[in-house]
Amino acid sequence: MTTLCCLRCKKIIRPRNYDINKQNLKEKYKNYQKALHPDVLQGCGIDNQEFSKLLVEAYMTLSHDTSRAIYLVSDMQLGIDDKQAEDLKVSDFDFLEEQFERRMEVQMTEDQNKLQEILNRVIRDKHNFKQEIAHQLKAMNNQNALEAVAKLKFIDKLEEDVRHKLNVN
């Protein structure tokens, strides 16, 4: 992930917290995209394709819950870089055991109702982990924030697997 900065003053732009209004983010993205679009600025003699790429990358990072959490923990002076944030490991054995059991349950069942129940639990858990991440980041509990992000990555993958098996996006 790229660290973004203001094009005028070169000040680094950092999200203030994990909780965001996604509709507001989308609206701001569209406004910036219009203003910074290469076709618009080409008439002014400015080659702006790189800025457009950065804007898309920033929007994609901030609009996805897990990538936003990874960005924040790698950016909050926790002593880890982007690669380390991507490779976070879970140390909670009980959580890992529960995820293993859930994965086995997903693999073993073809019952669409059962899969939907699993998906509903996963979505509920995902919501709880997102709240936990927001809380830990606000409280500056860095290790707890890192652990919650690592768990959210597990939950994301499980949700993806269940949705794939249900053929739901």
DAFENRA-V269666 format. One line per field, one symbol per residue. phi: phi as a letter, one per 30 degrees, with the letter a starting at -180 (. if undefined). psi: psi as a letter, one per 40 degrees, with the letter a starting at -180 (. if undefined). burial: # if it has 16 or more other ideal C-beta (glycine too) atoms within 10 Angstrom, else .. A space follows every 50 residues. Layout:
phi->???
psi->???
burial->???
This chain:
phi->.cdcbdddciddcbddaddbcdddedddeddddddcdedddddcicccdd dddddddddddddcedddddedddcchcibceddddcecccddddddddd ddddddddccddddddddedddddddeddddddedddddidddddddddd dddddedddeddddddhcc
psi->iihiihddeehhhhididhihddddddddddddddehdddeddefhhedd ddddddddddddehdddddddddeeffeeiidddddfiihehdddddddd ddddddddiehdddddddddddddddddddddddddddefgddddddddd dddddddddddddddefh.
burial->#..#..........#..#......#...#......#....#......#.. ##.##..##.##..############.#.#....#..#.#....#...#. .##..#........#..##..#..##..##.###.##....#..###### ######.##.##..#....
